[in-house]
Amino acid sequence: MKSGNRIKHTFRLPPDISRQLAEFAIRKRSTQASIVEAAIASFLSPDGSERMEAAVTRRLDRLTKQNERLEFQIEVTNEALALFVRFWLTANPSMPDAALAAAQAQGKQRYEGFVQALARKLETGARFPSEIDSAREVQTAR
């Protein structure tokens, strides 16, 4: 802060704020007066609120973009699941009771394979929405 002429001000603070100010001054190895001066200068600074508003706006913009990406990924996932279920229901006829146990055993094995493949994909591979993005880019280029 600027040194030189100073005007003395006397004001009262609530005990909890006074304690916080004293603790903060100790932590920062500064005087309470310099902390109060910096706080008042920051509060009265005409561009302080504008900088804060700009920072909040940037954060909100970033959160909005992230939310839009999540919405797109959820939409892709829902559509893929709906498409799979529709094809699965139309392609798989109902099964006679005699073959049901064998089909359930085979289904369990296939499901375990699916889970293992999914685990590998999540660990190493590209995500499905990124594959969709790539396909959309190819279509747009045409």
N, C-alpha and C positions, 0 to 999 in steps of 0.2 A: 504494500500500500504506500501511498505517497506520504512522505514525511514533511514536516513544516508546520504551518499554522493549523491549529486544531481548535475546534469549538467543543466545549464540554457539554455533554447531554447526560441527564440523569433520568433513568426510567426503572420501573420495577418489573420483574419477571416472576412468573409462578415458580414455586420451589422445584418442581420436576424439570422445567426447562432450564432453570439456572444450574441444576445439577448436571444435566446433559451437556450444557455449554462448558462447564468446568471440566468434565471428563473428556470431552472432545478436544479442548485446548491442551490438556495433558497428553492425550494420544498423539496429537499433531505437533506437539512441542511448539506451540504458538500462544500468543496472548489472547485472552477472551475478547479484548477490544478489537484486535485485528480480525478475529472471526466474525464478530458482529458487524464490523465495517464491510467485510467482504460479502456477508449475507445481505446487508442492506443495499450495497452497490448492485449485487446481482438482481435483487428484487426490483430495484428502481431502473435497471437497465432496459432501455426501450426494445432492444433486440433479444433480450433474454427469453421473453415469452414466445417471440417468433421462432427462435431457434428450437425451443422446446416443442412448439407446435409442429415445426418441420420434422423434428425427430420422431414425434408420435405419428405423424402422417406417413413417414417412410415405413415405420414399423407396421402400421395398419395396412399399407399397400402390400408389404411383404406377406403379412398374414392372409390378406385377401387372395393373393396369388397362390399361396400354399393351399388355402381352402378350395379354390377352384380346381387345382390339380387333384386334390382328394376327391372332390365331387365327381370329376371325370373318371378317376380310377374306380370309384364305387359304381358308377353307372356302367362302365365296361364290365366289371365283375358281375353285376346283376344281369346284364344282358347275356353274357357268356353262360352263366348258370342257367338262365331261362332257356336259352337255345339248346344247351346240352340236355336239359330235362325234357324238352319238347321232342327232340330227336330220339332220346332214349326211350321215352314212352311209346313213340310210334314204331320204333324198330324192334322192340322186345315184346314178343307175344307172352301171354300168361302161360304158366308152366303147370303141367299135371303134378299132382301130389307125389307120385312115385319118384319123380326126378327132382323134387324140391330140395331134399337133403344134399344131394350131390351138387346142385347149383349153388346152394348156400356155402358149401365148403369151397367151391371154386371162387365164389364171390369174395369170401374172406381172404383167400390168397391174392386175388387181384387187387383188393383194397389195400392190403399190406404193401404190395408192389407200388401202388399209386402213392401211398404215404412216403415210401422211401424215395421215389422219384421226385416228389414234391420237396422233400427235405434237401435233396441234392440241388434242385433248381434254386431253392431259396439261398443256399450256401454259395453257389458259384455262378448261376446263370443270370441272364437278363430277365427282368420282370415282365410279366405279360402286358401291362399297360405300355411299357416302352416298346414292345413288339408291335402293339397297336399303333403307337405314334409313328414308328418306322413305316408301317404299311400305309398309313394316311399320307405320309410325306411322298411315298412312291406314287400313290394315286394322284396327289396334287401336282406332281411333276409331269404327269402325262398330259 
